[in-house]
Amino acid sequence: MNNKLPLLEELLKYHKEKKLILSMPGNKCGIGFLKDDIGREFLNKMGYLDITEVGNLDNFHHAEGVIKEAQDLLADLYKADRGYFLVNGSSSGNLASIFSAFNEGDEVLVERNCHKSIYNALILRKLKVVYIESDFDLENGIILPCNEIDIEKALGKAENPKGIILTSPNYYGVSCNLDDILKKLKSKGLKIVVDAAHGAHYGFNQKLPKSIVELADYTVTSAHKTLPALTQGAYLLVNDPSSNVEFFISAFNTTSPSYLIMSSLDYARHYLENYAEQDYSKLIDLAQSYKKKINSLNKVKVLSQNDLNSSKKSYELDESRYIMTLPSGYSGNKLLDYLLENKIQSEMSFSRGVVLILSPFNTVDDFEKLYRAIMLLDMKKLREEEKNLEYIKLTRKKILEPFEVHNAKYREVNLFEAIGEISKDFIVPYPPGIPIVLPGEEITQEVIDAIIWYKSKFISILGVHRNSIKIVLVE
Ligand SMILES: Cc1ncc(COP(=O)(O)O)c(C=O)c1O
């Protein structure tokens, strides 16, 4: 007999370590449900509430009763025409939105630094793509979202675009005010799909950036990332009257939807409606005062809006997130490890720092713990051999669409033989982690020069194995 339960045992071990969770989930491992009586009852009875579609519990795939009622409350709160719960995350929402908004063969503008689920949708829906390039903030090592000028440039390259797919905010909690350009695109009849996975809390307090829901035809947002909802729980908010989105939601979500996830989505909506205004005010005040304290230690720097790309002022920052950066020559990955040794779980690291997702459920003690960890930090331990953080902006040339490359035959060739060929894979140097070539783009001399330069700096490059690259065999 084997008494091992490797996954469950590890999960229980993690729980017992009582880490400070400055990552997902937004419910902070249950703490978010302790806000009021109904939340506490939900948390205490969670195991007993794992029920399926019985009695008056309605049907996720044909909602007419309590699920419909809960979704209508959601739509009202976000001021959208329709609101839907998703049990397969924003990933399923991105797929459903893109399938609903566009038809096979449509041309769309797509932010280049988008989530995998969007690339999946571009391939599966067979869309023609015009990429929107955005800037990289070299000083802080972070990817910026696209702004109005970036969108105008992409628009200029498109022939007959049917819509735009944006990511706002991005993983760092950075966004741009896109009101004017989105209104303009809408007036031209373009469909607007926004992956707002990281912005479910936007617009519920004046100190947070405003919500994009009213401007978009489809907004997808991961309630589970920032709100008291269970992992996989997300919202889809729709303003497109012609959409057949319910079919696609059904197609991309399980036929055994979890009532725990759906009920937690109902709870997260209730939380936003009743507590968010006050709670986020308190959180942001606390976050700002500790930002000052932490920065005064002169070790790390928690970024403020003014620190972002000084030449362009239009970027907005989520003040309920910390982008904690290090000076050049220090490693963000090592900072993540150091915080973990101090029982602080970061959301992610990047070359120059870490991202921490704060929440109204964090207490003064939590901030104090973070402050003390930074105070005791021995910067020498985070030193890393200097890897010049360079972002080489290249001229891109798309030859094939992502869906055309997906099933194409390929061959691995030496770097120099690849010049003039089409890339089968993403080619991504880490750092900075931004693709220099996407599947379907031409591998130019400039690309090869960039790869050689990155290699000379010992920067690892995804999509380059030893000295070879996968090229598409055009039939
Ligand atoms: C920008 C962005 N969009 C979409 C997703 C997918 O969200 P989910 O995990 O809810 O499927 C993620 C996940 O990290 C993301 O970062």
The ligand as an SDF file (V2000), in Angstrom:
LIG
                    3D

 16 16  0  0  0  0  0  0  0  0999 V2000
   -2.8780   39.4210  -18.4420 C   0  0  0  0  0  0  0  0  0  0  0  0
   -3.4980   38.0930  -18.1420 C   0  0  0  0  0  0  0  0  0  0  0  0
   -4.5950   37.7070  -18.8190 N   0  0  0  0  0  0  0  0  0  0  0  0
   -5.2040   36.5320  -18.5890 C   0  0  0  0  0  0  0  0  0  0  0  0
   -4.7160   35.6710  -17.6430 C   0  0  0  0  0  0  0  0  0  0  0  0
   -5.4280   34.3700  -17.4080 C   0  0  0  0  0  0  0  0  0  0  0  0
   -6.1660   34.4660  -16.2670 O   0  0  0  0  0  0  0  0  0  0  0  0
   -6.7830   33.1760  -15.5170 P   0  0  0  0  0  0  0  0  0  0  0  0
   -5.6700   32.6240  -14.7000 O   0  0  0  0  0  0  0  0  0  0  0  0
   -7.8900   33.7570  -14.7020 O   0  0  0  0  0  0  0  0  0  0  0  0
   -7.2570   32.2340  -16.5520 O   0  0  0  0  0  0  0  0  0  0  0  0
   -3.5770   36.0100  -16.9040 C   0  0  0  0  0  0  0  0  0  0  0  0
   -3.0300   35.0770  -15.9060 C   0  0  0  0  0  0  0  0  0  0  0  0
   -2.0650   35.3110  -15.2490 O   0  0  0  0  0  0  0  0  0  0  0  0
   -2.9470   37.2510  -17.1610 C   0  0  0  0  0  0  0  0  0  0  0  0
   -1.8450   37.6160  -16.4990 O   0  0  0  0  0  0  0  0  0  0  0  0
  1  2  1  0
  2  3  1  0
  2 15  2  0
  3  4  2  0
  4  5  1  0
  5  6  1  0
  5 12  2  0
  6  7  1  0
  7  8  1  0
  8  9  2  0
  8 10  1  0
  8 11  1  0
 12 13  1  0
 12 15  1  0
 13 14  2  0
 15 16  1  0
M  END
$$$$
